[in-house]
Amino acid sequence: MSRRRIALYLFIAFIALVIAYYNLVDEPQPEWPVNLVHFLMRH
């Protein structure tokens, strides 16, 4: 594979990780069960 395609895939993976991290650490919705990551990492 070309370096450009690998860089694109890495960029997409990084964005997906940032979105997943934000969703896990963010305050959970009131109707959702307790977010375990948020519960463990809150200050």
N, CA, C and O atoms as a Tripos MOL2 file, in Angstrom:
@<TRIPOS>MOLECULE
protein
  172   171    43     0     0
PROTEIN
NO_CHARGES

@<TRIPOS>ATOM
      1 N           0.8370   -1.1860    0.0000 N.3       1 MET1
      2 CA          0.0000    0.0000    0.0000 C.3       1 MET1
      3 C           0.8800    1.2470    0.0000 C.2       1 MET1
      4 O           2.0110    1.2300    0.4860 O.2       1 MET1
      5 N           0.3510    2.2940   -0.5390 N.am      2 SER2
      6 CA          1.1140    3.5360   -0.5990 C.3       2 SER2
      7 C           1.1320    4.2130    0.7650 C.2       2 SER2
      8 O           0.2660    3.9750    1.6060 O.2       2 SER2
      9 N           2.1290    5.0570    0.9640 N.am      3 ARG3
     10 CA          2.2390    5.7830    2.2240 C.3       3 ARG3
     11 C           1.0510    6.7220    2.4220 C.2       3 ARG3
     12 O           0.6050    6.9430    3.5480 O.2       3 ARG3
     13 N           0.5520    7.2630    1.3320 N.am      4 ARG4
     14 CA         -0.5820    8.1890    1.4430 C.3       4 ARG4
     15 C          -1.8250    7.4840    1.9740 C.2       4 ARG4
     16 O          -2.5460    8.0350    2.8050 O.2       4 ARG4
     17 N          -2.0790    6.2580    1.4920 N.am      5 ARG5
     18 CA         -3.2420    5.5060    1.9560 C.3       5 ARG5
     19 C          -3.0770    5.1030    3.4180 C.2       5 ARG5
     20 O          -4.0350    5.1660    4.1890 O.2       5 ARG5
     21 N          -1.8760    4.6920    3.8070 N.am      6 ILE6
     22 CA         -1.6270    4.3340    5.2130 C.3       6 ILE6
     23 C          -1.8250    5.5560    6.1100 C.2       6 ILE6
     24 O          -2.4120    5.4430    7.1860 O.2       6 ILE6
     25 N          -1.3440    6.7140    5.6800 N.am      7 ALA7
     26 CA         -1.5260    7.9330    6.4620 C.3       7 ALA7
     27 C          -3.0110    8.2740    6.5860 C.2       7 ALA7
     28 O          -3.4600    8.7020    7.6490 O.2       7 ALA7
     29 N          -3.7630    8.0900    5.5240 N.am      8 LEU8
     30 CA         -5.2000    8.3550    5.5760 C.3       8 LEU8
     31 C          -5.8820    7.4260    6.5730 C.2       8 LEU8
     32 O          -6.7120    7.8750    7.3640 O.2       8 LEU8
     33 N          -5.5460    6.1350    6.5480 N.am      9 TYR9
     34 CA         -6.1400    5.1830    7.4810 C.3       9 TYR9
     35 C          -5.7600    5.5160    8.9190 C.2       9 TYR9
     36 O          -6.5960    5.4070    9.8160 O.2       9 TYR9
     37 N          -4.5230    5.9160    9.1500 N.am     10 LEU10
     38 CA         -4.0980    6.2940   10.4990 C.3      10 LEU10
     39 C          -4.8520    7.5310   10.9770 C.2      10 LEU10
     40 O          -5.2400    7.6140   12.1420 O.2      10 LEU10
     41 N          -5.0570    8.4860   10.0800 N.am     11 PHE11
     42 CA         -5.8000    9.6900   10.4390 C.3      11 PHE11
     43 C          -7.2450    9.3520   10.8060 C.2      11 PHE11
     44 O          -7.7700    9.8660   11.7930 O.2      11 PHE11
     45 N          -7.8840    8.4930   10.0190 N.am     12 ILE12
     46 CA         -9.2590    8.0890   10.3040 C.3      12 ILE12
     47 C          -9.3210    7.3380   11.6330 C.2      12 ILE12
     48 O         -10.2440    7.5540   12.4180 O.2      12 ILE12
     49 N          -8.3540    6.4620   11.8940 N.am     13 ALA13
     50 CA         -8.3360    5.7200   13.1520 C.3      13 ALA13
     51 C          -8.1450    6.6630   14.3350 C.2      13 ALA13
     52 O          -8.7670    6.4770   15.3810 O.2      13 ALA13
     53 N          -7.2960    7.6660   14.1800 N.am     14 PHE14
     54 CA         -7.0700    8.6290   15.2570 C.3      14 PHE14
     55 C          -8.3500    9.4070   15.5660 C.2      14 PHE14
     56 O          -8.7010    9.5990   16.7300 O.2      14 PHE14
     57 N          -9.0370    9.8490   14.5280 N.am     15 ILE15
     58 CA        -10.2870   10.5840   14.7260 C.3      15 ILE15
     59 C         -11.3190    9.6900   15.4170 C.2      15 ILE15
     60 O         -12.0320   10.1420   16.3120 O.2      15 ILE15
     61 N         -11.3980    8.4260   15.0060 N.am     16 ALA16
     62 CA        -12.3480    7.5010   15.6310 C.3      16 ALA16
     63 C         -12.0180    7.2950   17.1100 C.2      16 ALA16
     64 O         -12.9230    7.2270   17.9420 O.2      16 ALA16
     65 N         -10.7270    7.1960   17.4410 N.am     17 LEU17
     66 CA        -10.3350    7.0380   18.8430 C.3      17 LEU17
     67 C         -10.6830    8.2720   19.6590 C.2      17 LEU17
     68 O         -11.1370    8.1520   20.7970 O.2      17 LEU17
     69 N         -10.4760    9.4530   19.0960 N.am     18 VAL18
     70 CA        -10.8080   10.6820   19.8160 C.3      18 VAL18
     71 C         -12.3110   10.7530   20.0690 C.2      18 VAL18
     72 O         -12.7380   11.1190   21.1630 O.2      18 VAL18
     73 N         -13.1070   10.4090   19.0730 N.am     19 ILE19
     74 CA        -14.5630   10.4370   19.2480 C.3      19 ILE19
     75 C         -15.0010    9.4110   20.2890 C.2      19 ILE19
     76 O         -15.8490    9.7020   21.1330 O.2      19 ILE19
     77 N         -14.4220    8.2030   20.2320 N.am     20 ALA20
     78 CA        -14.7810    7.1720   21.2110 C.3      20 ALA20
     79 C         -14.3820    7.5990   22.6150 C.2      20 ALA20
     80 O         -15.1470    7.4040   23.5590 O.2      20 ALA20
     81 N         -13.2020    8.1760   22.7680 N.am     21 TYR21
     82 CA        -12.7460    8.6260   24.0810 C.3      21 TYR21
     83 C         -13.6660    9.7260   24.6130 C.2      21 TYR21
     84 O         -14.0380    9.7140   25.7860 O.2      21 TYR21
     85 N         -14.0290   10.6650   23.7550 N.am     22 TYR22
     86 CA        -14.9230   11.7460   24.1740 C.3      22 TYR22
     87 C         -16.2780   11.1940   24.6190 C.2      22 TYR22
     88 O         -16.8390   11.6450   25.6190 O.2      22 TYR22
     89 N         -16.7980   10.2240   23.8770 N.am     23 ASN23
     90 CA        -18.0970    9.6530   24.2280 C.3      23 ASN23
     91 C         -18.0310    8.8410   25.5180 C.2      23 ASN23
     92 O         -19.0010    8.8040   26.2750 O.2      23 ASN23
     93 N         -16.8900    8.1880   25.7780 N.am     24 LEU24
     94 CA        -16.7880    7.3740   26.9880 C.3      24 LEU24
     95 C         -16.5780    8.2180   28.2390 C.2      24 LEU24
     96 O         -17.0810    7.8770   29.3090 O.2      24 LEU24
     97 N         -15.8360    9.3190   28.1120 N.am     25 VAL25
     98 CA        -15.5140   10.1270   29.2940 C.3      25 VAL25
     99 C         -16.5860   11.1810   29.5410 C.2      25 VAL25
    100 O         -16.7140   11.6860   30.6560 O.2      25 VAL25
    101 N         -17.3490   11.5130   28.5190 N.am     26 ASP26
    102 CA        -18.3830   12.5360   28.6480 C.3      26 ASP26
    103 C         -19.4690   12.0750   29.6200 C.2      26 ASP26
    104 O         -19.6480   10.8810   29.8590 O.2      26 ASP26
    105 N         -20.1740   13.0350   30.1620 N.am     27 GLU27
    106 CA        -21.2860   12.7350   31.0790 C.3      27 GLU27
    107 C         -22.3260   11.8870   30.3400 C.2      27 GLU27
    108 O         -22.7470   12.2570   29.2440 O.2      27 GLU27
    109 N         -22.7480   10.7570   30.9210 N.am     28 PRO28
    110 CA        -23.7320    9.9080   30.2280 C.3      28 PRO28
    111 C         -25.1070   10.5660   30.1730 C.2      28 PRO28
    112 O         -25.4200   11.4460   30.9740 O.2      28 PRO28
    113 N         -25.9050   10.1360   29.2360 N.am     29 GLN29
    114 CA        -27.2680   10.6480   29.1100 C.3      29 GLN29
    115 C         -28.0960   10.1910   30.3130 C.2      29 GLN29
    116 O         -27.8090    9.1440   30.8930 O.2      29 GLN29
    117 N         -29.1230   10.9650   30.6980 N.am     30 PRO30
    118 CA        -29.9090   10.5870   31.8910 C.3      30 PRO30
    119 C         -30.5900    9.2250   31.7690 C.2      30 PRO30
    120 O         -30.7040    8.5090   32.7640 O.2      30 PRO30
    121 N         -31.0400    8.8570   30.5870 N.am     31 GLU31
    122 CA        -31.7510    7.5740   30.4540 C.3      31 GLU31
    123 C         -30.8120    6.3850   30.2460 C.2      31 GLU31
    124 O         -31.2580    5.2380   30.2500 O.2      31 GLU31
    125 N         -29.5180    6.6510   30.0640 N.am     32 TRP32
    126 CA        -28.5680    5.5670   29.8630 C.3      32 TRP32
    127 C         -28.0970    5.0170   31.1970 C.2      32 TRP32
    128 O         -28.1790    5.7090   32.2120 O.2      32 TRP32
    129 N         -27.6020    3.7710   31.2150 N.am     33 PRO33
    130 CA        -26.9750    3.2680   32.4410 C.3      33 PRO33
    131 C         -25.6830    4.0380   32.7230 C.2      33 PRO33
    132 O         -25.1910    4.7720   31.8660 O.2      33 PRO33
    133 N         -25.1520    3.8710   33.9020 N.am     34 VAL34
    134 CA        -23.9610    4.6070   34.3030 C.3      34 VAL34
    135 C         -22.8110    4.2530   33.3730 C.2      34 VAL34
    136 O         -22.5640    3.0810   33.0860 O.2      34 VAL34
    137 N         -22.1160    5.2760   32.9100 N.am     35 ASN35
    138 CA        -20.9650    5.0680   32.0390 C.3      35 ASN35
    139 C         -19.7850    4.6650   32.9080 C.2      35 ASN35
    140 O         -19.3280    5.4510   33.7380 O.2      35 ASN35
    141 N         -19.2870    3.4430   32.7240 N.am     36 LEU36
    142 CA        -18.2470    2.9030   33.6040 C.3      36 LEU36
    143 C         -16.9550    3.7050   33.5230 C.2      36 LEU36
    144 O         -16.3330    3.9810   34.5480 O.2      36 LEU36
    145 N         -16.5450    4.0810   32.3140 N.am     37 VAL37
    146 CA        -15.3010    4.8320   32.1720 C.3      37 VAL37
    147 C         -15.4360    6.1890   32.8450 C.2      37 VAL37
    148 O         -14.5140    6.6400   33.5250 O.2      37 VAL37
    149 N         -16.5540    6.8300   32.6640 N.am     38 HIS38
    150 CA        -16.7730    8.1340   33.2950 C.3      38 HIS38
    151 C         -16.7930    7.9750   34.8260 C.2      38 HIS38
    152 O         -16.2480    8.8100   35.5490 O.2      38 HIS38
    153 N         -17.4210    6.9030   35.3030 N.am     39 PHE39
    154 CA        -17.4950    6.6600   36.7360 C.3      39 PHE39
    155 C         -16.1090    6.4470   37.3330 C.2      39 PHE39
    156 O         -15.8310    6.9170   38.4360 O.2      39 PHE39
    157 N         -15.2430    5.7460   36.6190 N.am     40 LEU40
    158 CA        -13.9010    5.4580   37.1310 C.3      40 LEU40
    159 C         -12.9640    6.6470   37.0110 C.2      40 LEU40
    160 O         -12.0650    6.7920   37.8390 O.2      40 LEU40
    161 N         -13.1410    7.5110   36.0020 N.am     41 MET41
    162 CA        -12.1710    8.5660   35.7270 C.3      41 MET41
    163 C         -12.6170    9.9480   36.1470 C.2      41 MET41
    164 O         -11.8760   10.9120   35.9570 O.2      41 MET41
    165 N         -13.8020   10.0740   36.7110 N.am     42 ARG42
    166 CA        -14.2470   11.4190   37.0820 C.3      42 ARG42
    167 C         -13.4140   11.9520   38.2450 C.2      42 ARG42
    168 O         -12.8690   11.1880   39.0410 O.2      42 ARG42
    169 N         -13.3290   13.2580   38.3220 N.am     43 HIS43
    170 CA        -12.4640   13.8720   39.3300 C.3      43 HIS43
    171 C         -13.3030   14.4210   40.4590 C.2      43 HIS43
    172 O         -12.7640   14.9810   41.4130 O.2      43 HIS43
@<TRIPOS>BOND
     1     1     2 1
     2     2     3 1
     3     3     4 2
     4     3     5 am
     5     5     6 1
     6     6     7 1
     7     7     8 2
     8     7     9 am
     9     9    10 1
    10    10    11 1
    11    11    12 2
    12    11    13 am
    13    13    14 1
    14    14    15 1
    15    15    16 2
    16    15    17 am
    17    17    18 1
    18    18    19 1
    19    19    20 2
    20    19    21 am
    21    21    22 1
    22    22    23 1
    23    23    24 2
    24    23    25 am
    25    25    26 1
    26    26    27 1
    27    27    28 2
    28    27    29 am
    29    29    30 1
    30    30    31 1
    31    31    32 2
    32    31    33 am
    33    33    34 1
    34    34    35 1
    35    35    36 2
    36    35    37 am
    37    37    38 1
    38    38    39 1
    39    39    40 2
    40    39    41 am
    41    41    42 1
    42    42    43 1
    43    43    44 2
    44    43    45 am
    45    45    46 1
    46    46    47 1
    47    47    48 2
    48    47    49 am
    49    49    50 1
    50    50    51 1
    51    51    52 2
    52    51    53 am
    53    53    54 1
    54    54    55 1
    55    55    56 2
    56    55    57 am
    57    57    58 1
    58    58    59 1
    59    59    60 2
    60    59    61 am
    61    61    62 1
    62    62    63 1
    63    63    64 2
    64    63    65 am
    65    65    66 1
    66    66    67 1
    67    67    68 2
    68    67    69 am
    69    69    70 1
    70    70    71 1
    71    71    72 2
    72    71    73 am
    73    73    74 1
    74    74    75 1
    75    75    76 2
    76    75    77 am
    77    77    78 1
    78    78    79 1
    79    79    80 2
    80    79    81 am
    81    81    82 1
    82    82    83 1
    83    83    84 2
    84    83    85 am
    85    85    86 1
    86    86    87 1
    87    87    88 2
    88    87    89 am
    89    89    90 1
    90    90    91 1
    91    91    92 2
    92    91    93 am
    93    93    94 1
    94    94    95 1
    95    95    96 2
    96    95    97 am
    97    97    98 1
    98    98    99 1
    99    99   100 2
   100    99   101 am
   101   101   102 1
   102   102   103 1
   103   103   104 2
   104   103   105 am
   105   105   106 1
   106   106   107 1
   107   107   108 2
   108   107   109 am
   109   109   110 1
   110   110   111 1
   111   111   112 2
   112   111   113 am
   113   113   114 1
   114   114   115 1
   115   115   116 2
   116   115   117 am
   117   117   118 1
   118   118   119 1
   119   119   120 2
   120   119   121 am
   121   121   122 1
   122   122   123 1
   123   123   124 2
   124   123   125 am
   125   125   126 1
   126   126   127 1
   127   127   128 2
   128   127   129 am
   129   129   130 1
   130   130   131 1
   131   131   132 2
   132   131   133 am
   133   133   134 1
   134   134   135 1
   135   135   136 2
   136   135   137 am
   137   137   138 1
   138   138   139 1
   139   139   140 2
   140   139   141 am
   141   141   142 1
   142   142   143 1
   143   143   144 2
   144   143   145 am
   145   145   146 1
   146   146   147 1
   147   147   148 2
   148   147   149 am
   149   149   150 1
   150   150   151 1
   151   151   152 2
   152   151   153 am
   153   153   154 1
   154   154   155 1
   155   155   156 2
   156   155   157 am
   157   157   158 1
   158   158   159 1
   159   159   160 2
   160   159   161 am
   161   161   162 1
   162   162   163 1
   163   163   164 2
   164   163   165 am
   165   165   166 1
   166   166   167 1
   167   167   168 2
   168   167   169 am
   169   169   170 1
   170   170   171 1
   171   171   172 2
@<TRIPOS>SUBSTRUCTURE
     1 MET1         2 RESIDUE 1 A MET
     2 SER2         6 RESIDUE 1 A SER
     3 ARG3        10 RESIDUE 1 A ARG
     4 ARG4        14 RESIDUE 1 A ARG
     5 ARG5        18 RESIDUE 1 A ARG
     6 ILE6        22 RESIDUE 1 A ILE
     7 ALA7        26 RESIDUE 1 A ALA
     8 LEU8        30 RESIDUE 1 A LEU
     9 TYR9        34 RESIDUE 1 A TYR
    10 LEU10       38 RESIDUE 1 A LEU
    11 PHE11       42 RESIDUE 1 A PHE
    12 ILE12       46 RESIDUE 1 A ILE
    13 ALA13       50 RESIDUE 1 A ALA
    14 PHE14       54 RESIDUE 1 A PHE
    15 ILE15       58 RESIDUE 1 A ILE
    16 ALA16       62 RESIDUE 1 A ALA
    17 LEU17       66 RESIDUE 1 A LEU
    18 VAL18       70 RESIDUE 1 A VAL
    19 ILE19       74 RESIDUE 1 A ILE
    20 ALA20       78 RESIDUE 1 A ALA
    21 TYR21       82 RESIDUE 1 A TYR
    22 TYR22       86 RESIDUE 1 A TYR
    23 ASN23       90 RESIDUE 1 A ASN
    24 LEU24       94 RESIDUE 1 A LEU
    25 VAL25       98 RESIDUE 1 A VAL
    26 ASP26      102 RESIDUE 1 A ASP
    27 GLU27      106 RESIDUE 1 A GLU
    28 PRO28      110 RESIDUE 1 A PRO
    29 GLN29      114 RESIDUE 1 A GLN
    30 PRO30      118 RESIDUE 1 A PRO
    31 GLU31      122 RESIDUE 1 A GLU
    32 TRP32      126 RESIDUE 1 A TRP
    33 PRO33      130 RESIDUE 1 A PRO
    34 VAL34      134 RESIDUE 1 A VAL
    35 ASN35      138 RESIDUE 1 A ASN
    36 LEU36      142 RESIDUE 1 A LEU
    37 VAL37      146 RESIDUE 1 A VAL
    38 HIS38      150 RESIDUE 1 A HIS
    39 PHE39      154 RESIDUE 1 A PHE
    40 LEU40      158 RESIDUE 1 A LEU
    41 MET41      162 RESIDUE 1 A MET
    42 ARG42      166 RESIDUE 1 A ARG
    43 HIS43      170 RESIDUE 1 A HIS
